[in-house]
Amino acid sequence: MTPDIIPIEPAPPLSGNAPPLLRELAEMLRRLVNTGESATLDLSALPLTPADLDWLREKLGQGEVAAQVQAEGESTFDETACPGVWWVTHRNTRGTVVAQFIEVTFVPELLKAPPQDVAAGCEHLEVLISEL
Amino acid sequence: MTPDIIPIEPAPPLSGNAPPLLRELAEMLRRLVNTGESATLDLSALPLTPADLDWLREKLGQGEVAAQVQAEGESTFDETACPGVWWVTHRNTRGTVVAQFIEVTFVPELLKAPPQDVAAGCEHLEVLISEL
């Protein structure tokens, strides 16, 4: 009896779950325009294949703004060709992707300096000045 | 008569104009914390030598957030080690620095998607969806 040939597993194809997400994003974007309300899709929590993610990213395109935040690993915030729609990737200190989101917002919250940090920054600057 | 030796011009040294700017920044940062009011120093409009700019940049240090905007040349927005203080450089399409600012703000205005662009992005997304 010859053993069955074990096939090389092909890359998982498009699941069909990505196109409805575009409709959901359009709805979220309308809400942002009308009410100022931000929203987030947690891509890691959805049944999406790598091919789905590539398809989504390609459909959304590349916008004008890109930002990086270094805080226990790098997070990247890439505006898509739809202003207000941001592709967000969080990596750990080893560079492994730990979470991926699409944020629908004027500017991602993590790009803003938190007021308590700005207050601390004031003191940092006072120290610098006292050392001049 | 031997000609005078033309000396190689040394790099312009510190002018003494940079330290007072740190005090001005501390004042602007206090105003941001207390009133939410943003402010900008136009470094190109001040009598600063390249050595002054290097000194200022080194004193302010490097923060967690860096962002780039591609729009008729690249603009970079680098948060300094004082949260709320951003070093901003605008370049033309040939990569030449055309303006340099220090912005004191929670997040630079140019990183935010303008509401009218978000509204246009809604329509762009509707077109994408109609083509599925």
Contacts between the chains, C-beta under 8 A, distances in Angstrom:
chain1	res1	chain2	res2	distance
A	19	B	129	7.8
A	19	B	132	5.2
A	22	B	125	6.6
A	22	B	128	6.2
A	22	B	129	5.4
A	22	B	132	7.3
A	23	B	129	5.9
A	25	B	125	6.3
A	26	B	122	6.5
A	26	B	125	4.5
A	26	B	126	6.1
A	26	B	129	6.2
A	29	B	118	6.6
A	29	B	121	6.3
A	29	B	122	4.9
A	29	B	125	6.3
A	30	B	122	5.8
A	32	B	118	6.1
A	33	B	115	6.7
A	33	B	118	5.5
A	33	B	119	5.1
A	33	B	122	6.2
A	59	B	128	5.8
A	64	B	69	5.4
A	64	B	70	5.1
A	64	B	71	5.3
A	65	B	67	6.4
A	65	B	68	7.4
A	65	B	69	5.2
A	65	B	111	5.8
A	65	B	113	7.8
A	66	B	67	6.8
A	66	B	68	5.3
A	67	B	65	6.4
A	67	B	66	6.8
A	67	B	67	3.7
A	67	B	68	7.5
A	67	B	77	7.9
A	67	B	111	6.8
A	68	B	65	7.4
A	68	B	66	5.3
A	68	B	67	7.5
A	69	B	64	5.4
A	69	B	65	5.2
A	70	B	64	5.1
A	71	B	64	5.3
A	77	B	67	7.9
A	79	B	113	6.9
A	81	B	121	7.8
A	81	B	124	6.9
A	82	B	121	3.8
A	82	B	122	7.8
A	82	B	124	5.5
A	82	B	125	5.3
A	83	B	113	4.0
A	83	B	114	7.1
A	83	B	117	3.9
A	83	B	118	5.2
A	83	B	120	7.2
A	83	B	121	4.5
A	84	B	113	4.4
A	84	B	117	7.4
A	84	B	118	3.7
A	84	B	121	5.5
A	85	B	121	6.6
A	85	B	125	7.7
A	106	B	112	4.8
A	106	B	113	5.1
A	106	B	115	7.4
A	106	B	118	7.0
A	107	B	107	5.6
A	107	B	111	5.4
A	107	B	112	4.4
A	107	B	113	6.9
A	111	B	65	5.8
A	111	B	67	6.8
A	111	B	107	5.5
A	111	B	111	6.0
A	112	B	106	4.8
A	112	B	107	4.4
A	113	B	65	7.9
A	113	B	79	6.9
A	113	B	83	4.0
A	113	B	84	4.4
A	113	B	106	5.1
A	113	B	107	6.9
A	114	B	83	7.1
A	115	B	33	6.7
A	115	B	106	7.3
A	117	B	83	3.9
A	117	B	84	7.4
A	118	B	29	6.6
A	118	B	32	6.1
A	118	B	33	5.5
A	118	B	83	5.2
A	118	B	84	3.7
A	118	B	106	7.0
A	119	B	33	5.1
A	120	B	83	7.2
A	121	B	29	6.3
A	121	B	81	7.9
A	121	B	82	3.8
A	121	B	83	4.5
A	121	B	84	5.5
A	121	B	85	6.6
A	122	B	26	6.4
A	122	B	29	4.9
A	122	B	30	5.7
A	122	B	33	6.2
A	122	B	82	7.8
A	124	B	81	6.9
A	124	B	82	5.5
A	125	B	22	6.6
A	125	B	25	6.3
A	125	B	26	4.5
A	125	B	29	6.3
A	125	B	82	5.3
A	125	B	85	7.7
A	126	B	26	6.1
A	128	B	22	6.2
A	128	B	59	5.8
A	129	B	19	7.8
A	129	B	22	5.4
A	129	B	23	5.9
A	129	B	26	6.2
A	132	B	19	5.2
A	132	B	22	7.3
